[in-house]
Amino acid sequence: MKDFLLYASVVILFLVCLLVVLIILMQRPSANAGMGSALGGGAAESVFGGESANVLSKMTTTLTVLLFLLSFGLYLGFVGRASKTTSALTPATTAATPAVPAKVAPATTTPAAATPTTPASPAAPAATTTPAAPATPATPTVPAAKAPVAPTAPATPVAPAPAK
């Protein structure tokens, strides 16, 4: 029901805006000047009587105040509605404490260059080691930020050989 009232107020605000524009255009600062003459010349005088300037001024003031009040009310209505609904962009707060990711020991591997290339005996099977399966943490881990690398000094250019 609140949404219906908010959007109905938006339609009313739009209509008030149009009325304010039309009433301002109907006003004439002098007898034959202004946009009022383009809208029918003496149409405002024939509708509102000889004192049309006073009527149009009062209507302009009233509708302008109504325009500002509706605008401010709609602002408060939409802000109040937005603060009660959760957005996909804002994280939901929970009472549970975040789980600490389990520390995984790095797998130790021996480099290929450090192992001897000649087998001890051809009859003996080579010892095989199976790598341990990495432990999967309960929560996704965030990679640590890398420290900035200091730029290296540029290599000194080699002077070209003299032409012969």
DSSP file (Angstrom, degrees, kcal/mol; ACC not computed):
  #  RESIDUE AA STRUCTURE BP1 BP2  ACC     N-H-->O    O-->H-N    N-H-->O    O-->H-N    TCO  KAPPA ALPHA  PHI   PSI    X-CA   Y-CA   Z-CA
    1    1 A M     >        0   0    0      0, 0.0     4,-2.0     0, 0.0     5,-0.2   0.000 360.0 360.0 360.0 -35.9    0.0    0.0    0.0
    2    2 A K  H  >  +     0   0    0      1,-0.2     4,-2.5     2,-0.2     5,-0.2   0.916 360.0  51.5 -63.1 -41.4    2.9    2.3    0.8
    3    3 A D  H  > S+     0   0    0      1,-0.2     4,-2.6     2,-0.2     5,-0.2   0.895 107.6  52.8 -62.7 -39.2    4.3    1.8   -2.7
    4    4 A F  H  > S+     0   0    0      1,-0.2     4,-2.3     2,-0.2    -1,-0.2   0.922 110.5  47.2 -62.2 -43.3    1.0    2.7   -4.3
    5    5 A L  H  X S+     0   0    0     -4,-2.0     4,-2.1     2,-0.2    -2,-0.2   0.890 112.0  50.8 -65.7 -38.9    0.8    5.9   -2.3
    6    6 A L  H  X S+     0   0    0     -4,-2.5     4,-1.5     1,-0.2    -2,-0.2   0.944 114.2  42.2 -64.1 -46.6    4.4    6.8   -3.2
    7    7 A Y  H  X S+     0   0    0     -4,-2.6     4,-1.6     1,-0.2    -2,-0.2   0.827 112.2  54.1 -73.7 -29.5    3.9    6.3   -6.9
    8    8 A A  H  X S+     0   0    0     -4,-2.3     4,-2.2    -5,-0.2    -1,-0.2   0.879 107.6  52.3 -66.5 -37.0    0.5    8.0   -6.9
    9    9 A S  H  X S+     0   0    0     -4,-2.1     4,-2.6     1,-0.2    -2,-0.2   0.839 104.6  55.9 -66.7 -32.3    2.2   11.0   -5.3
   10   10 A V  H  X S+     0   0    0     -4,-1.5     4,-2.1     2,-0.2    -1,-0.2   0.908 107.9  48.3 -64.6 -41.1    4.8   11.0   -8.1
   11   11 A V  H  X S+     0   0    0     -4,-1.6     4,-2.1     2,-0.2    -2,-0.2   0.915 111.9  49.1 -65.3 -42.2    2.0   11.2  -10.6
   12   12 A I  H  X S+     0   0    0     -4,-2.2     4,-2.5     1,-0.2    -2,-0.2   0.909 109.5  52.6 -63.0 -41.4    0.4   14.1   -8.6
   13   13 A L  H  X S+     0   0    0     -4,-2.6     4,-2.2     1,-0.2    -1,-0.2   0.896 108.0  51.3 -60.4 -40.3    3.8   15.8   -8.5
   14   14 A F  H  X S+     0   0    0     -4,-2.1     4,-2.1     2,-0.2    -1,-0.2   0.914 110.6  48.0 -63.3 -43.1    4.1   15.5  -12.3
   15   15 A L  H  X S+     0   0    0     -4,-2.1     4,-2.3     1,-0.2    -2,-0.2   0.890 110.3  51.6 -65.6 -39.2    0.7   17.1  -12.7
   16   16 A V  H  X S+     0   0    0     -4,-2.5     4,-2.5     2,-0.2    -1,-0.2   0.894 107.7  53.7 -64.4 -38.7    1.5   19.9  -10.3
   17   17 A C  H  X S+     0   0    0     -4,-2.2     4,-2.1     2,-0.2    -2,-0.2   0.930 109.4  47.4 -60.3 -45.8    4.7   20.6  -12.3
   18   18 A L  H  X S+     0   0    0     -4,-2.1     4,-2.4     1,-0.2    -2,-0.2   0.912 111.7  50.3 -63.0 -41.5    2.7   20.9  -15.5
   19   19 A L  H  X S+     0   0    0     -4,-2.3     4,-2.6     1,-0.2     5,-0.2   0.901 109.1  51.4 -63.8 -40.3    0.2   23.2  -13.9
   20   20 A V  H  X S+     0   0    0     -4,-2.5     4,-2.3     2,-0.2    -1,-0.2   0.919 111.0  48.3 -62.9 -42.6    2.9   25.5  -12.5
   21   21 A V  H  X S+     0   0    0     -4,-2.1     4,-2.1     1,-0.2    -2,-0.2   0.933 113.5  46.8 -63.7 -45.5    4.5   25.7  -16.0
   22   22 A L  H  X S+     0   0    0     -4,-2.4     4,-1.4     1,-0.2    -2,-0.2   0.896 112.8  48.5 -65.6 -40.0    1.2   26.5  -17.7
   23   23 A I  H  X S+     0   0    0     -4,-2.6     4,-0.9     2,-0.2    -1,-0.2   0.896 111.2  50.2 -68.6 -38.8    0.2   29.1  -15.1
   24   24 A I  H >< S+     0   0    0     -4,-2.3     3,-0.5    -5,-0.2    -1,-0.2   0.894 110.6  50.4 -65.4 -37.7    3.6   30.9  -15.3
   25   25 A L  H 3< S+     0   0    0     -4,-2.1    -1,-0.2     1,-0.2    -2,-0.2   0.785 105.2  57.6 -71.2 -25.4    3.3   31.0  -19.0
   26   26 A M  H 3< S+     0   0    0     -4,-1.4    -1,-0.2    -5,-0.2    -2,-0.2   0.724  87.2  95.9 -76.3 -20.1   -0.2   32.5  -18.8
   27   27 A Q    <<  -     0   0    0     -4,-0.9     9,-0.8    -3,-0.5     8,-0.3  -0.426  60.5-157.2 -74.2 145.8    1.0   35.5  -16.8
   28   28 A R        -     0   0    0      8,-0.1     6,-0.2     7,-0.1    -2,-0.1  -0.986  14.9-157.9-124.4 128.2    1.8   38.6  -18.7
   29   29 A P  S    S+     0   0    0      0, 0.0     2,-0.2     0, 0.0    -1,-0.1   0.834  83.8   9.8 -72.4 -30.0    4.2   41.3  -17.3
   30   30 A S  S >  S-     0   0    0      3,-0.3     3,-0.7     1,-0.0     0, 0.0  -0.786  95.7 -83.2-138.0-176.6    2.6   44.0  -19.5
   31   31 A A  T 3  S+     0   0    0     -2,-0.2    -1,-0.0     1,-0.2    -3,-0.0   0.887 120.5  14.7 -61.6 -45.7   -0.4   44.3  -21.8
   32   32 A N  T 3  S+     0   0    0      4,-0.0     2,-0.3    -3,-0.0    -1,-0.2   0.030 109.5  88.5-122.2  28.1    0.9   42.7  -25.0
   33   33 A A    <   +     0   0    0     -3,-0.7    -3,-0.3     4,-0.0     4,-0.3  -0.780  58.7  41.5-122.8 166.5    4.1   40.9  -23.9
   34   34 A G  S >  S-     0   0    0     -2,-0.3     3,-0.8     1,-0.2     4,-0.5  -0.130  94.7 -66.9  91.7 173.4    5.0   37.5  -22.5
   35   35 A M  T 3> S+     0   0    0     -8,-0.3     4,-1.1     1,-0.2     3,-0.3   0.655 119.0  78.6 -74.6 -16.1    4.0   34.0  -23.3
   36   36 A G  T 34>S+     0   0    0     -9,-0.8     5,-0.8     1,-0.2     7,-0.3   0.849  90.4  53.7 -62.0 -33.4    0.4   34.7  -22.1
   37   37 A S  T X>5S+     0   0    0     -3,-0.8     3,-1.0    -4,-0.3     4,-0.6   0.822 104.9  54.2 -71.1 -29.2   -0.3   36.5  -25.3
   38   38 A A  T 345S+     0   0    0     -4,-0.5    -1,-0.2    -3,-0.3    -2,-0.2   0.756 102.0  59.9 -74.2 -23.5    0.8   33.5  -27.3
   39   39 A L  T 3<5S-     0   0    0     -4,-1.1    -1,-0.2   -14,-0.2    -2,-0.2   0.182 142.1 -54.7 -90.9  17.7   -1.7   31.3  -25.4
   40   40 A G  T <45 -     0   0    0     -3,-1.0     2,-1.0     3,-0.1    -3,-0.2   0.521  65.8-120.5 124.9   9.8   -4.7   33.3  -26.4
   41   41 A G  S  <<S+     0   0    0     -5,-0.8     3,-0.5    -4,-0.6     4,-0.2  -0.439 100.3  17.0  66.2-100.6   -4.1   36.8  -25.5
   42   42 A G  S  > S+     0   0    0     -2,-1.0     4,-2.1     1,-0.2    -1,-0.3   0.052  90.4 114.1 -95.2  25.6   -6.9   37.7  -23.1
   43   43 A A  H  > S+     0   0    0     -7,-0.3     4,-1.7     1,-0.2    -1,-0.2   0.892  77.9  49.6 -64.3 -39.4   -7.9   34.2  -22.3
   44   44 A A  H  > S+     0   0    0     -3,-0.5     4,-3.0     1,-0.2     5,-0.3   0.888 110.9  50.3 -67.1 -37.6   -6.8   34.5  -18.7
   45   45 A E  H  > S+     0   0    0      1,-0.2     4,-1.4     2,-0.2    -1,-0.2   0.873 110.5  49.2 -68.6 -35.4   -8.7   37.7  -18.3
   46   46 A S  H  < S+     0   0    0     -4,-2.1    -1,-0.2     2,-0.2    -2,-0.2   0.815 118.4  39.7 -74.0 -27.7  -11.9   36.2  -19.7
   47   47 A V  H  < S+     0   0    0     -4,-1.7    -2,-0.2    -5,-0.2    -3,-0.2   0.918 129.7  26.4 -83.7 -47.5  -11.6   33.1  -17.4
   48   48 A F  H  < S-     0   0    0     -4,-3.0     3,-0.3     1,-0.3    -3,-0.2   0.492 108.5-121.3 -97.9  -4.6  -10.5   34.8  -14.2
   49   49 A G    ><  -     0   0    0     -4,-1.4     3,-0.7    -5,-0.3    -1,-0.3  -0.434  51.2 -43.4  94.2-171.9  -11.9   38.3  -14.8
   50   50 A G  T 3  S+     0   0    0      1,-0.3     2,-0.4    -2,-0.1     3,-0.3   0.763 132.3  58.3 -68.2 -26.8  -10.2   41.6  -14.9
   51   51 A E  T >>  +     0   0    0     -3,-0.3     4,-1.4     1,-0.2     3,-0.5  -0.266  63.6 135.5 -98.0  47.1   -8.0   40.9  -11.9
   52   52 A S  H <>  +     0   0    0     -3,-0.7     4,-2.9    -2,-0.4     5,-0.3   0.778  61.5  66.4 -68.0 -25.4   -6.4   37.9  -13.4
   53   53 A A  H 3> S+     0   0    0     -3,-0.3     4,-2.0     1,-0.2    -1,-0.2   0.909 102.8  46.4 -63.1 -40.9   -2.9   38.9  -12.3
   54   54 A N  H <> S+     0   0    0     -3,-0.5     4,-2.2     2,-0.2    -1,-0.2   0.905 114.2  47.6 -67.7 -40.8   -3.9   38.5   -8.6
   55   55 A V  H  X S+     0   0    0     -4,-1.4     4,-2.4     2,-0.2    -2,-0.2   0.926 114.0  46.2 -67.1 -44.7   -5.5   35.1   -9.3
   56   56 A L  H  X S+     0   0    0     -4,-2.9     4,-2.4     2,-0.2    -1,-0.2   0.872 111.9  51.9 -67.2 -36.0   -2.6   33.8  -11.3
   57   57 A S  H  X S+     0   0    0     -4,-2.0     4,-2.3    -5,-0.3    -1,-0.2   0.920 111.6  46.4 -65.4 -42.8   -0.1   35.0   -8.7
   58   58 A K  H  X S+     0   0    0     -4,-2.2     4,-2.6     2,-0.2    -2,-0.2   0.904 113.6  48.5 -67.1 -40.0   -1.9   33.3   -5.9
   59   59 A M  H  X S+     0   0    0     -4,-2.4     4,-2.8     2,-0.2     5,-0.3   0.895 111.0  51.0 -66.0 -39.1   -2.2   30.1   -7.9
   60   60 A T  H  X S+     0   0    0     -4,-2.4     4,-2.0     2,-0.2    -2,-0.2   0.929 112.9  45.6 -62.4 -45.3    1.5   30.2   -8.8
   61   61 A T  H  X S+     0   0    0     -4,-2.3     4,-2.2     2,-0.2    -2,-0.2   0.931 115.2  46.8 -64.0 -45.9    2.4   30.7   -5.1
   62   62 A T  H  X S+     0   0    0     -4,-2.6     4,-2.3     1,-0.2    -2,-0.2   0.927 114.7  45.2 -64.3 -45.9    0.1   27.9   -3.9
   63   63 A L  H  X S+     0   0    0     -4,-2.8     4,-2.3     2,-0.2    -1,-0.2   0.837 111.5  53.2 -69.3 -31.8    1.2   25.4   -6.6
   64   64 A T  H  X S+     0   0    0     -4,-2.0     4,-2.2    -5,-0.3    -1,-0.2   0.914 110.1  47.1 -69.0 -41.7    4.9   26.1   -6.0
   65   65 A V  H  X S+     0   0    0     -4,-2.2     4,-2.4     2,-0.2    -2,-0.2   0.923 113.3  49.3 -63.3 -43.1    4.5   25.5   -2.3
   66   66 A L  H  X S+     0   0    0     -4,-2.3     4,-2.6     1,-0.2     5,-0.2   0.885 108.6  54.2 -61.8 -38.9    2.6   22.3   -3.0
   67   67 A L  H  X S+     0   0    0     -4,-2.3     4,-2.2     1,-0.2    -2,-0.2   0.922 111.1  44.1 -61.1 -45.8    5.4   21.3   -5.5
   68   68 A F  H  X S+     0   0    0     -4,-2.2     4,-2.4     2,-0.2     5,-0.2   0.891 113.9  49.8 -69.3 -38.9    8.1   21.7   -2.9
   69   69 A L  H  X S+     0   0    0     -4,-2.4     4,-2.6     2,-0.2    -2,-0.2   0.920 112.6  47.0 -66.0 -42.8    6.1   19.9   -0.2
   70   70 A L  H  X S+     0   0    0     -4,-2.6     4,-2.6     2,-0.2     5,-0.2   0.913 112.1  50.9 -63.4 -41.8    5.3   17.0   -2.4
   71   71 A S  H  X S+     0   0    0     -4,-2.2     4,-2.1    -5,-0.2    -2,-0.2   0.931 113.2  44.3 -61.9 -45.7    9.0   16.8   -3.5
   72   72 A F  H  X S+     0   0    0     -4,-2.4     4,-2.3     2,-0.2    -1,-0.2   0.900 113.6  50.7 -67.6 -40.1   10.3   16.8    0.0
   73   73 A G  H  X S+     0   0    0     -4,-2.6     4,-2.3     1,-0.2    -2,-0.2   0.900 110.8  48.7 -63.7 -40.8    7.6   14.3    1.1
   74   74 A L  H  X S+     0   0    0     -4,-2.6     4,-2.7     2,-0.2     5,-0.3   0.875 108.8  54.1 -67.0 -36.4    8.5   11.9   -1.7
   75   75 A Y  H  X S+     0   0    0     -4,-2.1     4,-2.3    -5,-0.2     5,-0.2   0.955 111.4  44.3 -60.0 -49.4   12.2   12.2   -0.9
   76   76 A L  H  X S+     0   0    0     -4,-2.3     4,-2.3     1,-0.2    -2,-0.2   0.885 113.6  51.9 -63.9 -37.8   11.5   11.2    2.7
   77   77 A G  H  X S+     0   0    0     -4,-2.3     4,-1.9     2,-0.2    -1,-0.2   0.922 112.7  42.8 -65.1 -44.7    9.2    8.4    1.5
   78   78 A F  H  X S+     0   0    0     -4,-2.7     4,-2.1     2,-0.2    -2,-0.2   0.856 114.4  50.5 -73.2 -33.9   11.6    6.9   -0.9
   79   79 A V  H  X S+     0   0    0     -4,-2.3     4,-1.8    -5,-0.3    -2,-0.2   0.915 111.8  48.4 -67.9 -41.7   14.6    7.2    1.6
   80   80 A G  H  X S+     0   0    0     -4,-2.3     4,-0.8    -5,-0.2    -2,-0.2   0.872 113.0  47.7 -64.7 -36.9   12.5    5.5    4.3
   81   81 A R  H  X S+     0   0    0     -4,-1.9     4,-1.0     1,-0.2     3,-0.4   0.887 111.6  50.2 -70.7 -38.5   11.5    2.7    1.9
   82   82 A A  H  < S+     0   0    0     -4,-2.1    -2,-0.2     1,-0.2    -1,-0.2   0.818 105.6  55.9 -71.2 -31.0   15.1    2.2    0.7
   83   83 A S  H  < S+     0   0    0     -4,-1.8    -1,-0.2     1,-0.2    -2,-0.2   0.755 106.4  51.0 -75.8 -21.8   16.6    2.0    4.2
   84   84 A K  H  < S+     0   0    0     -4,-0.8     2,-0.3    -3,-0.4    -1,-0.2   0.735 100.7  71.4 -86.1 -23.1   14.2   -0.9    5.2
   85   85 A T  S  < S-     0   0    0     -4,-1.0     2,-0.3    -3,-0.1     0, 0.0  -0.692  82.3-125.6 -93.4 146.8   15.0   -3.0    2.2
   86   86 A T        -     0   0    0     -2,-0.3     2,-0.3     2,-0.0    -2,-0.1  -0.669  21.2-146.4 -90.1 146.5   18.3   -4.8    1.8
   87   87 A S        -     0   0    0     -2,-0.3     3,-0.4     1,-0.1    -5,-0.0  -0.766  19.6-126.5-108.9 155.1   20.3   -4.3   -1.3
   88   88 A A  S    S+     0   0    0     -2,-0.3     4,-0.1     1,-0.2    -1,-0.1   0.724 110.2  57.9 -70.6 -20.2   22.5   -6.8   -3.1
   89   89 A L  S    S+     0   0    0      2,-0.1    -1,-0.2     0, 0.0    -3,-0.0   0.757  95.0  70.5 -83.6 -24.0   25.3   -4.3   -2.9
   90   90 A T  S    S-     0   0    0     -3,-0.4     2,-0.1     1,-0.0    -3,-0.1  -0.793  88.5-119.4 -95.5 134.7   25.3   -3.9    0.9
   91   91 A P        -     0   0    0      0, 0.0     2,-0.3     0, 0.0    -2,-0.1  -0.452  26.2-118.4 -72.2 142.3   26.6   -6.8    2.9
   92   92 A A        -     0   0    0     -2,-0.1     2,-0.4    -4,-0.1    -4,-0.0  -0.628  25.5-132.2 -78.8 135.7   24.1   -8.4    5.3
   93   93 A T        -     0   0    0     -2,-0.3     2,-0.3     2,-0.0    -1,-0.0  -0.749  26.3-173.7 -91.2 135.1   25.3   -8.2    8.9
   94   94 A T        -     0   0    0     -2,-0.4     0, 0.0     2,-0.2     0, 0.0  -0.882  32.2-130.1-125.8 158.8   25.0  -11.4   11.0
   95   95 A A  S    S+     0   0    0     -2,-0.3     2,-0.1     2,-0.1    -1,-0.1   0.687  80.2  98.1 -80.6 -18.4   25.6  -12.1   14.6
   96   96 A A  S    S-     0   0    0      1,-0.1    -2,-0.2     3,-0.0     3,-0.0  -0.415  78.4-120.0 -72.2 144.7   27.9  -15.1   13.9
   97   97 A T        -     0   0    0     -2,-0.1     2,-0.1     1,-0.1    -1,-0.1  -0.607  35.5-101.5 -81.5 145.0   31.6  -14.5   14.0
   98   98 A P        -     0   0    0      0, 0.0     2,-0.2     0, 0.0    -1,-0.1  -0.394  38.4-111.5 -68.2 142.3   33.5  -15.1   10.8
   99   99 A A        -     0   0    0     -2,-0.1    -3,-0.0     1,-0.1     3,-0.0  -0.488  25.0-124.1 -74.0 141.1   35.4  -18.4   10.6
  100  100 A V        -     0   0    0     -2,-0.2    38,-0.2     1,-0.1    -1,-0.1  -0.747  31.2-116.0 -85.0 126.8   39.2  -18.2   10.6
  101  101 A P        -     0   0    0      0, 0.0     2,-0.1     0, 0.0    -1,-0.1  -0.357  31.8-108.4 -65.3 142.5   40.5  -20.0    7.5
  102  102 A A        -     0   0    0     37,-0.1     2,-0.4     1,-0.1    37,-0.0  -0.436  31.5-116.4 -70.3 141.5   42.7  -23.0    8.3
  103  103 A K        -     0   0    0     -2,-0.1     2,-0.5    -3,-0.1    -1,-0.1  -0.671  26.4-150.5 -82.5 130.3   46.4  -22.6    7.7
  104  104 A V        -     0   0    0     -2,-0.4     3,-0.0    31,-0.0    -1,-0.0  -0.878  11.5-131.4-104.3 126.8   47.6  -24.9    5.0
  105  105 A A        -     0   0    0     -2,-0.5     2,-0.1     1,-0.1     3,-0.1  -0.580  31.6-110.7 -74.2 135.4   51.3  -26.0    5.3
  106  106 A P        -     0   0    0      0, 0.0     2,-0.2     0, 0.0    -1,-0.1  -0.420  33.8-109.2 -67.6 140.7   53.0  -25.6    1.9
  107  107 A A        -     0   0    0     -2,-0.1     2,-0.6    25,-0.1    -3,-0.0  -0.494  29.7-133.8 -70.1 134.0   53.9  -28.9    0.2
  108  108 A T        +     0   0    0     -2,-0.2     2,-0.4    -3,-0.1    -1,-0.1  -0.796  28.9 176.8 -93.7 127.2   57.6  -29.6    0.2
  109  109 A T        -     0   0    0     -2,-0.6     0, 0.0    22,-0.0     0, 0.0  -0.951  26.0-129.7-126.5 148.4   59.0  -30.7   -3.1
  110  110 A T        -     0   0    0     -2,-0.4     5,-0.1     1,-0.0    -2,-0.0  -0.822  31.2-113.8 -96.0 135.2   62.5  -31.4   -4.0
  111  111 A P    >>  -     0   0    0      0, 0.0     3,-0.7     0, 0.0     4,-0.6  -0.338  19.4-124.0 -66.5 150.9   63.9  -29.8   -7.1
  112  112 A A  G >4 S+     0   0    0      1,-0.2     3,-0.5     2,-0.2    -2,-0.0   0.790 107.8  60.1 -66.7 -28.8   64.7  -32.1   -9.9
  113  113 A A  G 34 S+     0   0    0      1,-0.2    -1,-0.2     4,-0.0     4,-0.1   0.771  98.8  57.5 -72.9 -25.1   68.3  -30.8  -10.2
  114  114 A A  G <4 S+     0   0    0     -3,-0.7    -1,-0.2     2,-0.1    -2,-0.2   0.692  89.9  85.2 -81.3 -17.8   69.1  -31.8   -6.6
  115  115 A T  S << S-     0   0    0     -4,-0.6     2,-0.1    -3,-0.5     0, 0.0  -0.604  89.9-106.5 -83.8 144.4   68.3  -35.5   -7.1
  116  116 A P        -     0   0    0      0, 0.0    -1,-0.1     0, 0.0    -2,-0.1  -0.408  18.3-146.3 -69.1 146.7   71.0  -37.7   -8.6
  117  117 A T  S    S+     0   0    0     -4,-0.1    -2,-0.0    -2,-0.1    -3,-0.0   0.657  78.7  75.3 -88.2 -17.3   70.5  -38.7  -12.2
  118  118 A T  S    S-     0   0    0      2,-0.0     2,-0.1     1,-0.0     3,-0.0  -0.836  83.5-126.6 -98.4 129.8   72.0  -42.2  -11.8
  119  119 A P        -     0   0    0      0, 0.0    -2,-0.1     0, 0.0     7,-0.0  -0.396  12.5-128.7 -71.9 152.4   69.9  -44.8  -10.1
  120  120 A A  S    S-     0   0    0      1,-0.3     3,-0.1     4,-0.1     6,-0.0   0.944  88.8  -7.2 -67.6 -48.2   71.5  -46.7   -7.2
  121  121 A S        -     0   0    0      3,-0.2     3,-0.4     1,-0.1    -1,-0.3  -0.986  59.7-135.9-148.4 141.0   70.6  -50.1   -8.6
  122  122 A P  S    S+     0   0    0      0, 0.0     4,-0.1     0, 0.0    -1,-0.1   0.791 104.2  55.2 -67.9 -25.4   68.5  -51.1  -11.6
  123  123 A A  S    S+     0   0    0      2,-0.1    -3,-0.0    -3,-0.1     0, 0.0   0.797  90.9  82.9 -78.5 -27.9   66.8  -53.8   -9.6
  124  124 A A  S    S-     0   0    0     -3,-0.4    -3,-0.2     1,-0.1     2,-0.1  -0.615  83.4-124.6 -80.6 130.1   65.5  -51.6   -6.8
  125  125 A P        -     0   0    0      0, 0.0     2,-0.1     0, 0.0    -2,-0.1  -0.447  31.4-104.7 -71.3 146.8   62.3  -49.7   -7.6
  126  126 A A        -     0   0    0     -2,-0.1     2,-0.4     1,-0.1     0, 0.0  -0.444  35.6-108.7 -71.6 142.3   62.5  -45.9   -7.2
  127  127 A A        -     0   0    0     -2,-0.1     2,-0.5    -3,-0.1    -1,-0.1  -0.576  36.8-158.8 -73.5 125.3   60.9  -44.5   -4.2
  128  128 A T        -     0   0    0     -2,-0.4     2,-0.5    -3,-0.0    -1,-0.0  -0.881   5.3-160.2-109.5 137.6   57.8  -42.6   -5.2
  129  129 A T        -     0   0    0     -2,-0.5    -2,-0.0     0, 0.0     0, 0.0  -0.943   9.4-144.7-114.6 136.6   56.1  -40.0   -3.1
  130  130 A T        -     0   0    0     -2,-0.5     2,-0.1     3,-0.0     3,-0.1  -0.851  24.9-117.9 -98.7 132.4   52.6  -39.0   -3.6
  131  131 A P        -     0   0    0      0, 0.0     2,-0.1     0, 0.0   -22,-0.0  -0.423  32.3-109.3 -69.3 143.7   51.8  -35.4   -3.0
  132  132 A A        -     0   0    0     -2,-0.1   -25,-0.1     1,-0.1     3,-0.0  -0.453  34.3-108.2 -71.0 142.1   49.4  -34.7   -0.2
  133  133 A A        -     0   0    0     -2,-0.1     2,-0.1     1,-0.1    -1,-0.1  -0.504  39.8-107.7 -69.9 136.6   46.0  -33.4   -1.3
  134  134 A P        -     0   0    0      0, 0.0     2,-0.3     0, 0.0    -1,-0.1  -0.413  33.2-115.1 -67.5 140.1   45.5  -29.8   -0.4
  135  135 A A        -     0   0    0     -2,-0.1   -31,-0.0    -3,-0.0    -3,-0.0  -0.553  23.3-136.3 -74.7 135.7   43.2  -29.2    2.5
  136  136 A T        -     0   0    0     -2,-0.3    -1,-0.0    -3,-0.0    -3,-0.0  -0.840  19.1-134.0 -95.0 121.6   40.0  -27.3    1.5
  137  137 A P        -     0   0    0      0, 0.0     4,-0.1     0, 0.0   -34,-0.0  -0.326  14.2-122.3 -71.6 157.5   39.2  -24.6    4.0
  138  138 A A  S    S+     0   0    0    -38,-0.2    -2,-0.0     2,-0.1   -39,-0.0   0.837  98.9  39.2 -69.2 -33.5   35.6  -24.2    5.2
  139  139 A T  S    S-     0   0    0    -39,-0.1   -37,-0.1   -41,-0.0     2,-0.1  -0.872 101.3 -96.0-115.5 150.3   35.4  -20.6    4.0
  140  140 A P        -     0   0    0      0, 0.0     2,-0.3     0, 0.0    -2,-0.1  -0.415  41.4-130.9 -65.5 137.4   36.9  -19.2    0.8
  141  141 A T        -     0   0    0     -2,-0.1     3,-0.0    -4,-0.1     0, 0.0  -0.659   8.4-135.6 -91.2 145.6   40.3  -17.7    1.3
  142  142 A V        -     0   0    0     -2,-0.3     3,-0.1     1,-0.0    -1,-0.0  -0.857  28.9-113.3 -97.5 128.7   41.2  -14.3    0.0
  143  143 A P        -     0   0    0      0, 0.0     2,-0.1     0, 0.0     3,-0.1  -0.346  35.9-107.9 -63.5 141.9   44.6  -14.1   -1.6
  144  144 A A        -     0   0    0      1,-0.1     2,-0.2    -2,-0.0    -3,-0.0  -0.382  36.5-103.2 -68.9 146.0   47.0  -12.0    0.4
  145  145 A A        -     0   0    0     -2,-0.1     2,-0.3     1,-0.1    -1,-0.1  -0.486  36.6-122.0 -70.3 137.1   47.9   -8.7   -1.2
  146  146 A K        -     0   0    0     -2,-0.2    -1,-0.1     1,-0.1     3,-0.1  -0.582  23.9-114.6 -81.6 141.4   51.3   -8.6   -2.8
  147  147 A A        -     0   0    0     -2,-0.3    -1,-0.1     1,-0.1     2,-0.1  -0.480  41.2 -97.0 -70.7 143.7   53.8   -6.2   -1.6
  148  148 A P        -     0   0    0      0, 0.0     2,-0.4     0, 0.0    -1,-0.1  -0.377  36.9-127.7 -65.1 140.3   54.8   -3.6   -4.2
  149  149 A V        -     0   0    0     -2,-0.1     3,-0.0    -3,-0.1    -3,-0.0  -0.748  18.8-123.2 -91.9 131.6   57.9   -4.4   -6.0
  150  150 A A        -     0   0    0     -2,-0.4     2,-0.1     1,-0.1    -1,-0.0  -0.533  34.4-107.6 -72.4 136.3   60.6   -1.7   -6.2
  151  151 A P        -     0   0    0      0, 0.0     2,-0.2     0, 0.0    -1,-0.1  -0.383  33.1-124.0 -66.6 141.6   61.5   -0.8   -9.7
  152  152 A T        -     0   0    0      1,-0.1     3,-0.1    -2,-0.1    -3,-0.0  -0.514  29.1 -99.0 -83.9 153.9   64.9   -2.1  -10.8
  153  153 A A        -     0   0    0     -2,-0.2    -1,-0.1     1,-0.1     3,-0.1  -0.489  45.1-106.3 -71.0 138.9   67.6    0.3  -12.1
  154  154 A P        -     0   0    0      0, 0.0    -1,-0.1     0, 0.0     2,-0.1  -0.349  37.7-103.5 -66.6 146.5   67.7    0.3  -15.9
  155  155 A A        -     0   0    0      1,-0.1     3,-0.0    -3,-0.1    -3,-0.0  -0.396  39.3-104.5 -67.8 144.9   70.7   -1.4  -17.4
  156  156 A T        -     0   0    0      1,-0.1    -1,-0.1    -2,-0.1     2,-0.0  -0.554  40.8-115.2 -72.8 131.1   73.4    0.9  -18.7
  157  157 A P        -     0   0    0      0, 0.0     2,-0.4     0, 0.0    -1,-0.1  -0.349  24.6-118.1 -69.1 145.6   73.2    1.1  -22.5
  158  158 A V        -     0   0    0      1,-0.1     3,-0.1    -2,-0.0    -3,-0.0  -0.681  29.8-117.1 -83.3 132.9   76.1   -0.3  -24.4
  159  159 A A        -     0   0    0     -2,-0.4    -1,-0.1     1,-0.1     2,-0.0  -0.479  35.3-107.4 -68.9 137.0   77.9    2.3  -26.5
  160  160 A P        -     0   0    0      0, 0.0    -1,-0.1     0, 0.0     3,-0.1  -0.325  37.4-102.0 -65.7 149.0   77.7    1.6  -30.2
  161  161 A A        -     0   0    0      1,-0.1     3,-0.1    -3,-0.1     2,-0.0  -0.431  43.8-100.6 -69.4 143.5   80.8    0.4  -31.9
  162  162 A P        -     0   0    0      0, 0.0     2,-0.1     0, 0.0    -1,-0.1  -0.364  40.7-106.3 -66.3 144.9   82.6    3.1  -33.9
  163  163 A A              0   0    0      1,-0.1     0, 0.0    -3,-0.1     0, 0.0  -0.457 360.0 360.0 -71.4 141.9   82.0    2.9  -37.6
  164  164 A K              0   0    0     -2,-0.1    -1,-0.1    -3,-0.1    -3,-0.0   0.401 360.0 360.0-100.2 360.0   85.0    1.7  -39.6
